[in-house]
Amino acid sequence: MRGALVASLAGLAGALTLALEGGAVSRDLETPRDLHRADFVGSNACTRCHPAHAESFERTFHRSMTREASRESVLAPFAGETLTYGALRARMSTEIDARGAPRFVVALSRIRPDGDGEEPLDRAVVARTVGSRRDQQFLAQQDDRYVRLPVAWDIEEARWIHVNEAFLTPDPAGLDEGRVALEDYARHVVTWNDNCVFCHNVGPRPGRDPATGRFSTEVAELGVACEACHGPGSEHVRANASPLRRYALHGGLAGSLVDRPDPTIVHPARLSPERAADVCGRCHGQRITEEIERFLEAGDPFEPGEALALYSA
C-alpha cells in the first residue's frame, strides 16, 4: 500500500513537472529571437539530435561545395594531363610532400612561336576545391587571398576544360590561330575572398581591410551546410540542451507543441513563400548591394527568415 502511494505521488510530481515544463516551453516558443546575435556552431553540432538529416546532408552536393584539397576532395586525376588554349598550355600533376600528402599542381607555360619547346610562366598548388557535381574548380593561395585557377575539371565528361568554356562570352581573338593573350587566358580568374566566398560557404566574413585592401577571410564552415539555410545555431543548441524541451517539441506532452515553430532556428518549410524564396535567392538569384564595402569587410548581414531586399539595392 505504501509503495503504491509513493509511486502515485512520484507520478503526480512527474506529471506536474512536465506540465510546468510544457508551459515554460510554450512561453519560450512565443519569444522571438534575433539570429544576428547568435553564433555559428557548425554542422557537427546538429548531428546528435538530427542523425537522419545529417546522413542525407552527407549525400548532397551542397556539402562538398568548397573543400580543402585532398585525395578525397580532388576529383580530377592530376596525372600529367595537358590542356592547350591558344599558345598557352597547362600541365596538371601530383607531387608528394615530405609528410606523404599529395600536392596538386597546375603549371602554365607558353608554346614558343617556332614550336620549339615551351616557356614556363607560372606554377600553382591547389589549396581548395569548389564544386563536385558538374565541374570542379580549383583555388590556389596567393598571400592573403585564394585565386580561382583558369582550368577546371568537367566531372560529367571527365575532361579538363578552360574556365572560359563555362561562360557564354565570345572566344578571344587569335584563339583559332593558336595564339591568345594572357589577359584573355585569365579572363575569369577571380579572387575567392570577395566573390565565391559569399555563396559557397557558411557565415563568410571576407575581412577586407578598407585601408590596405588585404583580406583576413574567415568562414564558419566550408561548403553550404546546415546553418546556411537555417541560420546560426548557438541559441538552438543551448535551448534544446534541455531533454524536457526536446520532449515537448516532439509531442511528448499534453497539448502538443509539435506544430509550433521553434524561434531559436529557421525552418524554411515554415516560412512564407516569399521568405523561403529569399533563403535560396541569396545565392541562386541575381543580387546587388549598395553596401559593398560593408559586405567585403564584415560579410553579408542577411539571415534566413528575413527579407532579402533589406540588404540589396
FENWOPE-V321361 format. One record per residue. N is the residue number from 0. D_FIRST is the distance of its C-alpha to the first C-alpha in whole Angstrom. Layout:
BEGIN
N,D_FIRST / N,D_FIRST
END
This chain:
BEGIN
0,0 / 1,4 / 2,5 / 3,5 / 4,6 / 5,9 / 6,10 / 7,11 / 8,12 / 9,14 / 10,15 / 11,17 / 12,18 / 13,20 / 14,21 / 15,23 / 16,24 / 17,26 / 18,27 / 19,29 / 20,30 / 21,31 / 22,33 / 23,35 / 24,36 / 25,37 / 26,39 / 27,40 / 28,42 / 29,44 / 30,45 / 31,49 / 32,50 / 33,53 / 34,54 / 35,57 / 36,55 / 37,53 / 38,54 / 39,54 / 40,52 / 41,53 / 42,52 / 43,50 / 44,47 / 45,47 / 46,46 / 47,42 / 48,41 / 49,44 / 50,45 / 51,46 / 52,48 / 53,49 / 54,50 / 55,52 / 56,54 / 57,55 / 58,57 / 59,59 / 60,62 / 61,61 / 62,59 / 63,63 / 64,65 / 65,66 / 66,65 / 67,67 / 68,69 / 69,68 / 70,69 / 71,66 / 72,67 / 73,71 / 74,71 / 75,75 / 76,77 / 77,79 / 78,81 / 79,84 / 80,85 / 81,87 / 82,87 / 83,91 / 84,91 / 85,95 / 86,96 / 87,93 / 88,91 / 89,87 / 90,86 / 91,83 / 92,82 / 93,79 / 94,79 / 95,77 / 96,76 / 97,76 / 98,72 / 99,73 / 100,71 / 101,74 / 102,76 / 103,77 / 104,80 / 105,83 / 106,86 / 107,89 / 108,92 / 109,96 / 110,98 / 111,101 / 112,104 / 113,106 / 114,103 / 115,104 / 116,100 / 117,97 / 118,97 / 119,94 / 120,92 / 121,88 / 122,85 / 123,82 / 124,79 / 125,76 / 126,73 / 127,71 / 128,70 / 129,70 / 130,69 / 131,68 / 132,68 / 133,72 / 134,74 / 135,73 / 136,75 / 137,75 / 138,75 / 139,77 / 140,76 / 141,79 / 142,79 / 143,76 / 144,76 / 145,75 / 146,78 / 147,78 / 148,80 / 149,83 / 150,82 / 151,79 / 152,77 / 153,77 / 154,74 / 155,74 / 156,78 / 157,77 / 158,80 / 159,82 / 160,83 / 161,84 / 162,82 / 163,85 / 164,84 / 165,81 / 166,82 / 167,85 / 168,87 / 169,91 / 170,92 / 171,94 / 172,98 / 173,99 / 174,96 / 175,98 / 176,101 / 177,99 / 178,99 / 179,96 / 180,96 / 181,93 / 182,92 / 183,91 / 184,90 / 185,87 / 186,87 / 187,83 / 188,82 / 189,80 / 190,78 / 191,74 / 192,73 / 193,74 / 194,74 / 195,72 / 196,69 / 197,68 / 198,67 / 199,66 / 200,63 / 201,60 / 202,61 / 203,64 / 204,66 / 205,70 / 206,71 / 207,74 / 208,76 / 209,78 / 210,81 / 211,81 / 212,80 / 213,78 / 214,74 / 215,71 / 216,69 / 217,65 / 218,63 / 219,59 / 220,59 / 221,62 / 222,62 / 223,60 / 224,57 / 225,53 / 226,54 / 227,58 / 228,56 / 229,53 / 230,54 / 231,53 / 232,49 / 233,49 / 234,47 / 235,45 / 236,44 / 237,43 / 238,41 / 239,39 / 240,38 / 241,35 / 242,32 / 243,31 / 244,34 / 245,35 / 246,32 / 247,33 / 248,36 / 249,35 / 250,33 / 251,30 / 252,29 / 253,29 / 254,33 / 255,34 / 256,37 / 257,38 / 258,41 / 259,42 / 260,45 / 261,44 / 262,46 / 263,46 / 264,48 / 265,51 / 266,50 / 267,53 / 268,52 / 269,51 / 270,54 / 271,57 / 272,59 / 273,62 / 274,59 / 275,58 / 276,62 / 277,63 / 278,60 / 279,62 / 280,66 / 281,65 / 282,67 / 283,68 / 284,70 / 285,73 / 286,73 / 287,75 / 288,74 / 289,76 / 290,74 / 291,75 / 292,76 / 293,72 / 294,71 / 295,73 / 296,71 / 297,68 / 298,67 / 299,66 / 300,64 / 301,62 / 302,59 / 303,57 / 304,56 / 305,59 / 306,63 / 307,65 / 308,68 / 309,67 / 310,68 / 311,71 / 312,75
END
